[in-house]
Amino acid sequence: MESMETVKHLWNVNQFMTQLKSPLVTELQMFYMQKCKNLSNRVELPQQNFGPSVACSHCGSLWRKVDHQVRIVSGKRMSKSVKKIVRNMNENPDQKIPRVRATLASKSIKNEMSRLVIKCSVCSKNTELPFKKKSHLKPNKLNNSQTETPQSNRSNRKRKKKKSKDKTAGLNISGCTPVSQLNKKDYSKTPTASPVITPKTIPSDKRLSTPHKKPKKLNIERLKRIMENKTTAPAKRKNLHSFLAELY
């Protein structure tokens, strides 16, 4: 009880001295906080007054009175083997686990959490404040039937509607059956066999004969005269047309 009363007294004095502004006052406050820290073996100190978020865990100096540096250290992910050990420990708490595995699991759980590191300017030591990460909920995977929207259903219906093939390929054929009758298939009627068309033979007398030109007969006597005239006296040169005209 005496130690608890001394801790309360030192804390009250420390709070009163915060109103004073002097370098000696800060040193005296640090001394009182260190005295309270030494009494932590006998009495449990309240975390709201002496916790790591209020004062340095090594020298006891208050963060609001001392310069300090703050940084965040991200946690390390557990390996698959360590996750398996932790799962077995949670599922079977009564089962005996080797000490090595238990210490490994506890360390990995600590390292997985992110930490706020505060460096004290008086003792140059770090004070760590662990905090848990927020668990992000994974979105549930929906089935293909649930993911279908009304727009997708409409698109599927549109795809199913296919145009029937036009057998006439868009040609307007007069005198034939209409296109609507060609597209419709009548399955009730049995298919009728088309009559076999035999080719007609044309007689040899009626076959077309190509007209042959009769060869022109040359006047032999006239040709002899021309040859005789050429031998007797040289005639004047005539062109080819006049020569051929004399032959016929």
C-alpha positions as CSV (number, residue, x, y, z in Angstrom):
1,M,0.0,0.0,0.0
2,E,2.8,2.4,0.8
3,S,4.3,1.9,-2.7
4,M,0.9,2.6,-4.3
5,E,0.6,5.8,-2.3
6,T,4.1,6.9,-3.3
7,V,3.2,6.3,-7.0
8,K,0.1,8.4,-6.6
9,H,2.0,11.2,-4.9
10,L,4.7,11.3,-7.5
11,W,2.1,11.3,-10.3
12,N,0.2,14.2,-8.7
13,V,3.5,16.2,-8.3
14,N,4.3,15.5,-11.9
15,Q,0.9,16.8,-13.1
16,F,1.3,19.9,-11.1
17,M,4.8,20.6,-12.5
18,T,3.5,20.5,-16.1
19,Q,2.2,24.1,-15.5
20,L,5.7,25.3,-15.0
21,K,8.0,26.0,-18.0
22,S,11.6,25.4,-17.3
23,P,14.3,22.9,-18.4
24,L,14.9,21.9,-14.8
25,V,11.2,21.0,-14.4
26,T,11.3,18.5,-17.3
27,E,14.4,16.8,-15.8
28,L,12.6,16.6,-12.4
29,Q,9.5,15.1,-14.0
30,M,11.7,12.5,-15.7
31,F,13.2,11.6,-12.4
32,Y,9.8,11.1,-10.7
33,M,8.6,9.0,-13.6
34,Q,11.7,6.8,-13.3
35,K,11.0,6.3,-9.6
36,C,7.5,5.2,-10.4
37,K,8.9,2.8,-13.1
38,N,11.2,1.2,-10.5
39,L,8.2,0.5,-8.3
40,S,6.4,-1.4,-11.1
41,N,7.9,-4.7,-9.6
42,R,5.9,-4.2,-6.5
43,V,2.7,-2.5,-7.8
44,E,0.9,-2.7,-11.1
45,L,1.1,0.7,-12.6
46,P,-2.1,1.9,-14.4
47,Q,-1.6,1.8,-18.2
48,Q,-3.6,5.0,-18.8
49,N,-0.9,7.0,-16.8
50,F,2.3,4.9,-17.3
51,G,1.6,3.0,-20.5
52,P,3.8,3.0,-23.6
53,S,1.4,5.4,-25.3
54,V,1.9,8.0,-22.5
55,A,5.6,7.6,-21.5
56,C,8.7,5.9,-22.6
57,S,8.9,2.3,-21.4
58,H,12.7,2.5,-20.8
59,C,13.3,5.9,-19.1
60,G,9.8,6.9,-18.2
61,S,9.9,10.3,-19.9
62,L,6.5,11.7,-21.0
63,W,6.0,11.9,-24.8
64,R,4.3,15.3,-24.4
65,K,7.4,16.8,-22.7
66,V,10.1,15.1,-24.8
67,D,10.9,15.2,-28.5
68,H,10.3,11.9,-30.2
69,Q,10.2,10.3,-33.6
70,V,7.3,8.2,-34.8
71,R,7.2,5.6,-37.6
72,I,5.1,2.6,-38.6
73,V,6.5,-0.8,-39.3
74,S,4.4,-3.2,-41.3
75,G,4.0,-6.7,-40.1
76,K,5.4,-9.9,-41.8
77,R,3.1,-12.5,-43.2
78,M,3.1,-16.0,-41.7
79,S,4.3,-18.9,-43.8
80,K,2.0,-21.8,-44.7
81,S,3.7,-24.2,-42.2
82,V,3.3,-21.7,-39.3
83,K,-0.3,-21.1,-40.3
84,K,-0.9,-24.8,-40.1
85,I,0.6,-24.9,-36.6
86,V,-1.6,-22.0,-35.4
87,R,-4.7,-23.6,-36.9
88,N,-3.9,-26.9,-35.0
89,M,-3.4,-25.0,-31.8
90,N,-6.7,-23.2,-32.1
91,E,-8.6,-26.4,-33.1
92,N,-7.0,-28.6,-30.5
93,P,-6.2,-26.5,-27.4
94,D,-5.8,-29.6,-25.1
95,Q,-3.3,-31.2,-27.4
96,K,0.4,-31.0,-26.3
97,I,2.6,-29.0,-28.7
98,P,6.4,-28.9,-28.5
99,R,7.9,-25.8,-27.0
100,V,9.7,-24.9,-30.2
101,R,6.5,-24.8,-32.2
102,A,4.7,-22.9,-29.5
103,T,7.4,-20.1,-29.4
104,L,7.5,-20.0,-33.2
105,A,3.7,-19.6,-33.4
106,S,3.7,-16.8,-30.7
107,K,6.5,-14.9,-32.4
108,S,4.9,-15.2,-35.8
109,I,1.6,-13.9,-34.4
110,K,3.4,-10.9,-32.9
111,N,5.4,-10.2,-36.1
112,E,2.2,-10.4,-38.2
113,M,0.8,-7.3,-36.4
114,S,1.9,-3.8,-37.5
115,R,3.8,-1.7,-35.0
116,L,4.0,2.0,-34.1
117,V,7.6,2.7,-33.1
118,I,8.4,5.8,-31.0
119,K,12.0,6.7,-30.6
120,C,12.8,8.7,-27.4
121,S,15.3,11.6,-27.6
122,V,16.5,11.1,-24.0
123,C,17.5,7.4,-23.9
124,S,17.5,6.9,-27.8
125,K,15.5,3.7,-27.3
126,N,12.4,2.5,-29.2
127,T,9.0,1.9,-27.7
128,E,6.7,-0.3,-29.7
129,L,3.0,-0.2,-29.8
130,P,1.4,-3.2,-31.6
131,F,-2.0,-2.9,-33.3
132,K,-4.0,-5.3,-35.3
133,K,-4.9,-4.9,-38.9
134,K,-8.5,-4.6,-40.0
135,S,-9.7,-7.8,-41.4
136,H,-11.0,-7.3,-45.0
137,L,-14.0,-9.4,-45.9
138,K,-13.6,-11.3,-49.1
139,P,-16.5,-10.8,-51.5
140,N,-18.5,-14.0,-52.0
141,K,-18.3,-15.4,-55.5
142,L,-21.7,-15.5,-57.2
143,N,-22.7,-18.3,-59.4
144,N,-23.2,-17.8,-63.2
145,S,-27.0,-17.9,-62.7
146,Q,-26.9,-15.1,-60.1
147,T,-24.6,-12.9,-62.0
148,E,-26.9,-12.8,-65.1
149,T,-28.6,-9.4,-65.3
150,P,-31.9,-8.7,-67.2
151,Q,-29.8,-6.9,-69.9
152,S,-27.8,-10.1,-70.5
153,N,-31.0,-12.1,-70.7
154,R,-32.4,-9.7,-73.3
155,S,-29.2,-10.0,-75.3
156,N,-29.4,-13.8,-75.2
157,R,-32.9,-13.7,-76.5
158,K,-31.9,-11.4,-79.3
159,R,-29.1,-13.8,-80.3
160,K,-31.5,-16.8,-80.4
161,K,-33.7,-15.1,-83.0
162,K,-32.1,-15.9,-86.3
163,K,-33.4,-14.9,-89.7
164,S,-34.5,-17.8,-92.0
165,K,-32.4,-18.2,-95.1
166,D,-33.8,-16.8,-98.3
167,K,-33.5,-19.6,-100.9
168,T,-33.9,-17.1,-103.8
169,A,-31.1,-14.9,-102.5
170,G,-33.2,-11.8,-102.7
171,L,-34.1,-12.3,-106.4
172,N,-37.6,-11.4,-107.6
173,I,-38.5,-14.4,-109.7
174,S,-41.9,-14.0,-111.5
175,G,-43.9,-17.0,-112.5
176,C,-42.4,-19.2,-109.7
177,T,-43.7,-20.1,-106.3
178,P,-43.6,-17.2,-103.8
179,V,-40.7,-17.0,-101.4
180,S,-42.9,-17.6,-98.3
181,Q,-43.9,-21.0,-99.7
182,L,-40.2,-21.9,-100.4
183,N,-39.1,-21.0,-96.9
184,K,-41.9,-23.1,-95.3
185,K,-41.0,-26.8,-95.1
186,D,-44.0,-29.2,-95.3
187,Y,-42.8,-32.3,-93.5
188,S,-46.3,-34.0,-93.7
189,K,-46.0,-34.6,-97.5
190,T,-43.8,-37.4,-98.7
191,P,-41.1,-36.5,-101.2
192,T,-42.2,-37.3,-104.8
193,A,-39.6,-38.7,-107.2
194,S,-38.9,-36.4,-110.2
195,P,-39.5,-38.0,-113.6
196,V,-36.3,-39.1,-115.5
197,I,-35.8,-37.1,-118.6
198,T,-34.3,-39.1,-121.5
199,P,-32.4,-37.2,-124.2
200,K,-34.0,-37.3,-127.7
201,T,-31.9,-38.7,-130.5
202,I,-31.8,-36.6,-133.7
203,P,-31.8,-38.6,-137.1
204,S,-28.8,-38.4,-139.3
205,D,-30.8,-36.9,-142.2
206,K,-32.0,-33.9,-140.2
207,R,-28.5,-33.0,-139.0
208,L,-27.3,-29.7,-140.2
209,S,-24.7,-29.9,-142.9
210,T,-22.2,-27.2,-143.4
211,P,-22.3,-25.7,-147.0
212,H,-19.1,-26.3,-149.0
213,K,-17.9,-23.8,-151.5
214,K,-17.4,-25.1,-155.0
215,P,-13.9,-24.5,-156.3
216,K,-13.7,-22.1,-159.2
217,K,-12.5,-23.6,-162.5
218,L,-9.6,-22.0,-164.2
219,N,-9.7,-21.1,-167.9
220,I,-6.8,-23.3,-169.1
221,E,-6.9,-21.9,-172.7
222,R,-6.7,-18.4,-171.4
223,L,-3.7,-19.3,-169.2
224,K,-1.9,-20.7,-172.2
225,R,-2.3,-17.5,-174.2
226,I,-0.9,-15.5,-171.3
227,M,2.1,-17.7,-171.1
228,E,2.7,-17.5,-174.8
229,N,2.5,-13.7,-174.8
230,K,5.1,-13.6,-172.0
231,T,7.6,-15.8,-174.0
232,T,7.2,-13.8,-177.3
233,A,7.3,-10.2,-176.0
234,P,7.9,-8.9,-172.6
235,A,4.8,-7.1,-171.6
236,K,4.5,-4.3,-169.3
237,R,4.5,-5.1,-165.6
238,K,1.0,-5.6,-164.2
239,N,-0.1,-5.7,-160.7
240,L,-1.3,-8.8,-158.9
241,H,-5.0,-7.9,-159.2
242,S,-4.9,-7.5,-163.0
243,F,-2.9,-10.8,-163.3
244,L,-5.6,-12.7,-161.3
245,A,-8.4,-11.1,-163.4
246,E,-6.9,-12.5,-166.6
247,L,-6.8,-16.0,-165.2
248,Y,-10.5,-16.1,-164.5
